[in-house]
């Protein structure tokens, strides 16, 4: 990234704003240096997100996503895809993904997801369950249940099992009118394991006795870190492997409504978002070199929670790169909404987070913006704003602008997949010139369900996504529970590098 920073003055001298440069780096990140980008593109980018090819080649590089055509009519699964793409249903709520394993049924409300490579050449897709339960009804863990929650050792969540199984009467008493919700702590996460040919060979739970588990992030050391989306939610770590060890609770991420997670290993920082009150903040947990040695897992006992501040204000960041600061948050077990620092900045409904080559990207659903933090320069700016110019689909002008921006997933070349919550049931590709191209549309009513959990297989040819609350072909359920996981096979490959699945530390 030093080359990029050294070239910024040259960029400005050519009349190209740094904001436009950052947008183009969405595509070229990880492939070229800033100097090569300037030489090849001459201070601009071609339609469809053209950049530079392999280092030193000088040949234009075009994202394979830019060659996609418009979405075709729904296929047999109700999914709309460009020509050459196919879909497969791999899991459905309350059905066993493996017919020969009838005792395990897929969870409801699949949300954030990630792919892990396996040592045998296959891979694992992990999915959270954002199941609505008693904690969701109250917005937080009710005081009558919080003491029970604290009985669970941070090192053994499974101790909650007999407790939660014994309190259904208490829940019925607490919920007015007999609201039909699950028992408390009915969320968690599950896994689908594929062999090297893409055959689904196993399915199993990896975390239970947590609640309203929204998104998370695959750690570089091969575990799944995920959080609860309630006011006083916790973050947890578990293994994607069957029998990979007991999940543990991570307290140095603050008690809040957790969303997605991203990792900056070089600077020893883990970024995480919050979405619940409309006055949400953006966070990171930082570690010392002692607490996070190179090529290892951090010591989660000693991380420091910090919250983002933009002194010039969020509107300044919409116009271009704006300085940021990180404030030490109050981290004493009190829910963060109760102790927001007055100088911290509101990013309402911040959802997806991704780290790539010195930039932290995150989405904010309330204003449908995507932001980029340059961690070395300490600045933030909006790289996608639906109110800022003609940024519809160049492939099909009838497609609406990208809305309800939620979970993010990126390739090593900076191509960004954004899924919609409250938009048009699409997964979108964000291109460097701020246009967006629909990658797929799932069946179902966007007011009743949403698209979640985008993640690529290790070979870069398959994309996994979920419809959170619908069933097959978008059918809604009377209870509001549901969920379908789809595998989308693409006619091309993208560059990704998922971590290898590992067991929890002993």
N, C-alpha and C positions, 0 to 999 in steps of 0.2 A: 504493500500500500504506500510505501515511501515514494515510489515512482509517481503514483497518482498525485500525491500532495505536491511534489516538486513541479508537476506539469500544470498545476491549476492556473498559474499566471499566464502561461502560454495559451491556455484555453480562453482566458478572458481577453487576451490580446487579439485572438482570432474572432472576437465578437460572439463567442459561444458562452452562454451563462453556465455557471457551475451547476445550477439546478438541472438544466438540460443534459449536462454531462453525466450527472448521477443517474438520471433516468436511463440513459443509454448504457450505463454500466450495469443495469439490471440484466441485460443480455450478455454483455461481454465479460462480466465478472468471472474470474477464474480461468479465462482463456488468453487474455492479452494484457499488455501494459498500456498505460494511458498514452504514451508516446506513439505506440503502434496504432492505437485507435484513432489518434489525431491524424496520422499520416495517411491511413487507409480511407478514412471517412471525410477528410478535409473539413472537419468542423461540423458535420451533420450526419444524419443517419437516413438510410433509405426506408421506404415504406415497408411495413411488415417486420421491422426489427432487424435490419441487416447490420452486421458488425464485421469483425475481422476473423479470418479463419485461423488455423493453427499458427502458433508463434513463428514469425519469420516468413510465412507463406505469402503475405500481402494480398491473398485472395479474399474476396468478400465471404463472410459467413452469414448464412441465413438460418434462423431457427427453424427446425423441422415443423414446429407448430404453425409457422407462418404459411406453410403450404397446405394447411387443412382447408377443406371446403366448408360450406354451410352445414348446419345440422340437418340430418335426413329425417324422414318420418320415423316414429317409434319402432323399435325392433320387437322381437317376441317378448322381451322383458319390460317393454314400455320405455326403454331408454332411447333418447335421441342422440346420435353420434354422427361425426363426419364420415364420409365414405371411406371404407377401408378399416374402420374400427369395429370391434365386436364387444359384447358384454356377456357376463356370466354371473349368476347369483351364487354366492358362496356361503351365505349365512342368512337366516331369517329368524326373527324373534320367536321364541318359544318352540323352535324346531331344532332337532339335533343336526348340526352340520355334518356329522359322520353318522349315517344310518346305523352302522354297527355299534355305535356308542350312544344308545338311547337315553342314558342317564344324564348326559350333559346337553342342555338346551341353551341356545344362544340368548344372550341378555337383551333387555329392552333398552331403547334410547341410545344406540351406539353414537358416540361423539368422536373426540379426538383419537387419532390413530397413528401408527408408525410401523415401518417395516424394519426387521432385523435380518441380517444374513445368518446362515447357520453353517457350521463347519463341514457339513456333508454336501454343500452346494445348493441347498434349498434356502428357504426363508420363512419368517414368521410375521404375520400381520397381527398387531396388537390393537385392541379397540376398547375404549372406555365405555362404561354404562352411566349415562346421566339420568338414572332412574329417579323419578319424582317420588319422594317419600315424606315422612313426617317432618324432616328437617327442611325440606323445600317449602312445605306449607307455612312454616313459621319464618322462613328466611334465614334461620340459623338453628343451631341445636338448642331445643327448648331447655330451660333451666332444670326442669325435672329430669331431663336425660343427660345433661352435661356431666353430672357426677358419675353416672354410669359410664359415660364415654371415657372419663379420666381413669377409670379402673383398668382400662386396657393398657398394658405395657406398650411403650413406644417400640419395643423390640418384638412384640408378638400380637399383631392385630387379631389373630385367630382366637384370642381369649374372649373377644366380644361375642362369638357365636352363641354360646349358651345363654348369654345375657340378653341379646336381642331376641332370641327365640322365646324368652320368658316375659316380654313386656308388651305383648300385643294389646292386652287390656288397658294398660296405661296409655298407649297411643290412641285407642278408641275414645278414651276419656278426654284426652287433650285436644283432639280434632273435632271441632264443632260440626254437627250435622252428619257425622260419619263419612267424612271425605274419603273416597276410595283410593288411598295411597298405600304404597308398600310399607313394610316395617322400617323403622329407622335403620340407616346404614345399609340400604339395599342397592348400592351402586357397585363400584368395583371395576374390574377389567378382565377381559378374556383374550384368548389367542387362537389363531388359525395357523397351523403349520403346513407348509407345502414342500414337496420334494423338488429336486433340481429340474424336473420336467413340468412343474407347476401343478401337480396333482395334490389335492387336499388330502392329507394323511392323518391329521390329528386336530383336535379341538378341545380346549380345557380352560378352566378359570385360573387366573394368576394373582388376583387380588379380590378379596371380599371384605364385608363389614366396614366399608366406607360408603359415603353418600354423594349422590349428585356429581359423580366424577365427570368433569367436562373434558378438557384437553390435557396435553402434556408434551413430552419430548423424549425421543430416544437419546440416551446419554452416550457420549463417546466411548464409555467403558462397557456398554452393552446391556444396560438396564432401562426400565421404563419409569420415568418420573412424571407423576400426574397429580392433579389436585381436585379438591371439592369446590364446586361453585355455589357456596353459601356464604353469608356474611362472615362467619367465623370458621371457615373451612381450613383444613390442613393440606399439606403436600405430602406425598408418599413415594416410596421407591420400591419397585418389585422387579423380579426377573421375568423375561418373556418365555423362559423355558418351563416345560412341565417339571414339577418337583425341583424348581430352581432356588428354593429357600424361602423363608418367611419374609413378607413385606415389612418395611419399617416406616415410621413416621418421621418426617423431616421438619423440624421446628423453626429453622432459620430462614424460612420463606414467608413468615408472617401469617397471621390468621386472617384470611380474606377469601373472596370469591375468585379462585384460581382459574386461569385459562391455560394458554399454551406456554411452552418453555423452550429456550434456545441457549446454546452454550458457546462462550468465547474462551477456549482452552488457553490460548496464549496469554490473555490478560486475566485469567482466573475469575471469570464472571459468568453467572447464570442469570439470564433475563427472563422475566415472567410478567404476565399481564393480569388485569383484574376487570371483571364485568359484573356489576349488579345494581349499583345505586344511581347511575348517571353522573356521579361525581368521582368516577373511578380514576385510579392512578396507575402509572407504569413503574415497574420495580426491577431491581437486580439484587442478587446476593453475591458478594465478593469475598475472596479468600486470599490469605497470605501465601507466599511460596512454601511456607512450612506446612500450612493446612491443605494445600493442593500441590503436591510435588509433581514434577513432570511425569507424564505417562502413567498417571495413577488416578484413583478415585479421590475426591475431596474428603476431608474430615468435616462432615456436615454438622458436627457439634459447634464449630467455631466460626461459621460464616457470618458476615455482617449484612443486614438488610438495609438497602438504600432505595430512595424514591426519586423519580425524575422531576427536575424543575427547569422550566424554560423562562428565565427572567423577563425576556422581551414579550412573552405571551405566545399563545398558540397561533394567533392570526399572523404574527410575523413569520412563523415557521411555514405557513402556507405560501408565503411569497418567496422564500429562498432559505439558504442555510443560516441557522440562528443558533447562537451559543447556548449550551445547556450546562447544568450543574447537577451533581448527585448529592442528596441530603441523607444523612443517617436517619433512618426511620425509627420510630418508637417500636421496639420489638420485645415486649414483655409479656406476650400472650394475650394482650387486649386486641380485639378485632380492629383491623386497620381503619375501617370507616369511623370508629370512635376516636381515633387519635391522628387523623390526617394532619400533616404539617401545613400551616397556612401558606408557606412558600412553595409547596409542591403544586404541580400543574395538573389540571383535570384533562384526561384523555377519555372521554365518555365511551364506555363500551369497548375498551381495547381487548382484542381477541387474539388473532394469530400472531405468532412471533417466529422469526427465522434469523439466524446469523450466517453470514457468508462474506468471507474475504474482507473483514474489517468493518462491515456494515451490519447493523441490527435493523431489520425490517419488521414493522408491526402494523396491524390494521385496527381501525376504530369504526365500529359498526354504526354508531349514532350519526356520524357525518360522512360515512362511507369513504374515508381517506385511508391511504397507505402511506406510511412514514418511513424515512430512512435516517438512522443515527450513524454518523461517521464517528466511530469511537476514538480514533486517533486525534482528530481535530476537535472533537467535543462539540459537534453541531447536529441539529436535526432539521429536516425539511419534509414537506409533503411531496411525494412523487406521483400520487394519484389523487385527484379531487374531481368528482363528477360534475362540479359546477364550473370547472376550469377548462373551457374550450371544447371542441368537438372530439370526444374520446369514445365514440361508439365503435361498433364492429366494422372493420373495412371489408370483411367477408360477406356480411349480411347486414346492410344498414337498417333493416327492420328490427334487429335485435336491440332490446333496451340496454342502456348503460349498466355497468356492473354496480350492483347495489347489495346491501346486507353483507358487506365484506366480513369474512369470518376466518376459519382456519387457513393457514398458509402452508405451502410446500414448495421448495425450490430445487432446481437442478444445480449441478456444479457450474454450469454456464450461466446461471443467473435467471433462468426462465422461471417465472413465478406462477404457481397455480393458486387461485383464490376461489374458495367455495362460498356460496351465498346462503345466508340465513335471512329470509324475508325478501329475497330478490325474486329470481325467476327459476329457482331450482336448478341452477347451473354450477358447473365448475368452469372457471374462466382462466385464460392465459393472459397475463399482463405483459404487454410488449413495451420496448424501450421508448417508443414515441407516444406512449400513454393510450394507444388504442388497446382494445381488449378483443379477444377472439373466443367465442364459446367452444369449449372442449366437449361438453356433454350437458344434457338436461335430463334429470331423473324424473320419473313419474310421481305424481302426488301434488297436493294443494300446498303451496308455499306458506299459507297461513296456518297450516296444521303440522307441517314437517319442515325439514331443512336438509341441506347437503353438508356432510361432515367428514372428517377423518381422511383427507387426501394423503396418499403415500405411494411411492414407486417401489416396484420390485427391484432387486439388485441388478438385474440385467437391463433395467430402464425401459422395458417393453410393456409392463403392466402397471396400471394405476388402480389403487383401491380407494373407493369412496363409499359412504353410507347415506341412506335416507333414514333420518333419525326416528321418526314416529309412524311412518307408513308401513304397509305390508307389500306383498308382491303386486306389481303393476300399479303402485300408488294407492292401493285401497286403504282408507282410514279405518281405525278401530274405535269402538264406542268408549273404551277405557282411556284412550289417548296413548296407550302403550303400543310399541311396534318397533320396527327397525329392520332394514335389509342392508347387507353388505354386498357391493358389486365389485367385480373384477373387470376392468376395461383393458383390452389388449389393443395396442397401437401398432400401426404399420411401420413404425420406426422406433429407434431407441434413443433415449436421452441419457446423459451422464449423471449418475448418482453414486453415492458411496456410503450405504447404510452400515452401522456398526455390526459387529458379530455378537449375537446373543450370548450372554454370560449369566451364570448363577449369581445370586446375592453373595456378598462377602460373608465368610463364616465368622 
